[in-house]
């Protein structure tokens, strides 16, 4: 609790060693949020879209995946 930098480093090693472990990925994203909310949100969105069976989310999978990679970009109309 409160040791965010240490948590990020430990969880990053865990995710690197076990890239398919969804629990580690989500805890990593929560710890990372304090330093890098963009990367944290990307991790959560990608885990969501890769594991959901919700038909509505599956329908928008390409769009969600794209925007997860480009969260800081804006488009002028």
C-alpha positions as CSV (number, residue, x, y, z in Angstrom):
1,X,0.0,0.0,0.0
2,X,1.4,3.3,-1.1
3,X,4.6,1.9,-2.6
4,X,3.5,2.5,-6.2
5,X,6.9,2.6,-7.9
6,X,7.9,-0.7,-6.3
7,X,4.6,-2.3,-7.1
8,X,4.9,-1.2,-10.8
9,X,8.4,-2.7,-11.0
10,X,7.4,-6.0,-9.4
11,X,4.2,-6.4,-11.4
12,X,6.0,-5.4,-14.6
13,X,8.4,-8.3,-14.1
14,X,5.5,-10.6,-13.4
15,X,3.7,-9.6,-16.6
16,X,6.9,-10.0,-18.6
17,X,7.4,-13.5,-17.2
18,X,3.7,-14.5,-17.4
19,X,2.2,-12.4,-20.3
20,X,-1.0,-14.4,-20.4
21,X,-1.8,-14.0,-16.7
22,X,-4.9,-11.7,-16.8
23,X,-4.8,-11.1,-13.0
24,X,-1.2,-9.8,-13.1
25,X,-2.0,-7.6,-16.0
26,X,-5.0,-5.9,-14.2
27,X,-3.0,-5.4,-11.0
28,X,-0.1,-4.0,-13.1
29,X,-2.5,-1.6,-14.8
30,X,-3.9,-0.4,-11.5
31,X,-0.4,0.2,-10.1
32,X,0.7,1.9,-13.3
33,X,-2.3,4.2,-13.2
34,X,-0.5,6.4,-10.7
35,X,2.4,7.1,-13.1
36,X,1.0,6.4,-16.6
37,X,-2.8,6.4,-16.9
38,X,-2.7,6.1,-20.6
39,X,-0.8,2.7,-20.5
40,X,-3.0,1.6,-17.7
41,X,-6.1,2.2,-19.6
42,X,-4.7,0.5,-22.7
43,X,-3.9,-2.7,-20.7
44,X,-7.4,-2.8,-19.2
45,X,-9.1,-2.2,-22.6
46,X,-7.1,-4.9,-24.3
47,X,-7.7,-7.4,-21.6
48,X,-11.4,-6.6,-21.7
49,X,-11.7,-7.0,-25.5
50,X,-9.6,-10.2,-25.5
51,X,-11.7,-11.9,-22.9
52,X,-15.3,-10.7,-23.3
53,X,-18.0,-12.7,-24.8
54,X,-20.4,-9.7,-24.9
55,X,-21.6,-9.5,-28.4
56,X,-21.8,-5.7,-28.4
57,X,-18.2,-5.4,-27.3
58,X,-17.1,-8.0,-29.8
59,X,-18.9,-6.1,-32.6
60,X,-16.7,-3.0,-31.7
61,X,-13.5,-5.0,-31.1
62,X,-11.6,-3.4,-34.0
63,X,-12.5,0.1,-32.9
64,X,-11.8,-0.5,-29.2
65,X,-8.5,-2.2,-30.0
66,X,-7.5,0.7,-32.3
67,X,-8.4,3.4,-29.8
68,X,-6.7,1.5,-27.0
69,X,-3.5,2.0,-28.9
70,X,-4.2,5.7,-29.7
71,X,-5.8,7.1,-26.5
72,X,-3.9,10.4,-26.6
73,X,-4.8,11.2,-30.2
74,X,-7.6,13.6,-31.2
75,X,-9.1,14.2,-34.5
76,X,-10.5,17.5,-35.7
77,X,-13.6,17.4,-37.7
